[in-house]
Amino acid sequence: MKWPPLRMAENSLFAILLRSPWWVSLLVAAGLFLLARMLIPAIYAAFFPLPFVVIAVIAASRQWRAPSQAALERAADQARALSWEAFSRQVVEGYRAQGYTVSELGEPGADFRLEKAGRTAVLSCRRWKAARLGVETLQALQAAREKHDVHDGVCLSLGEVTEAALAYAVR
């Protein structure tokens, strides 16, 4: 029997703590220990904060590996300096390194088709240099997604996403 994958609710306490700075989980653990210590012996009270300590370790590990804002800005500047051919080659290499099968589409709404583990997506990254990403780009991506009957649509952009585009993407 195959079990369905376990997914944490997006707004559960543990999910929120995983997105928060690691030390927040340690504060919760310390507070929980102090509260439990007032009610039960210390040896038993030590077990109550353990899940929060584990969450703190996981969050710290993720935050330690995450690139800094300066590194992200340097990478964005380097991407903006590339030609379309060089940029698309790096995007394709990056997806292939993650185990995707990438094929070129070259259509108005989508540049590439991505496949991995039975999931398929179309990828649009033509307007990666645009200062603002508008709804038209996302509408073209959605049309390509429907045309190719794929699961997902991915849009890569270094620009600011307009309110209209954000509203369109959310619905």
PyMOL commands that set and color helices and strands:
alter all, ss='L'
color gray80, all
select helices_A, chain A and resi 13-19+22-39+42-45+50-65+69-81+84-97+135-148+163-170
alter helices_A, ss='H'
color red, helices_A
select strands_A, chain A and resi 101-104+112-116+119-124+132-133+152-155+160-161
alter strands_A, ss='S'
color yellow, strands_A
deselect
rebuild
show_as cartoon
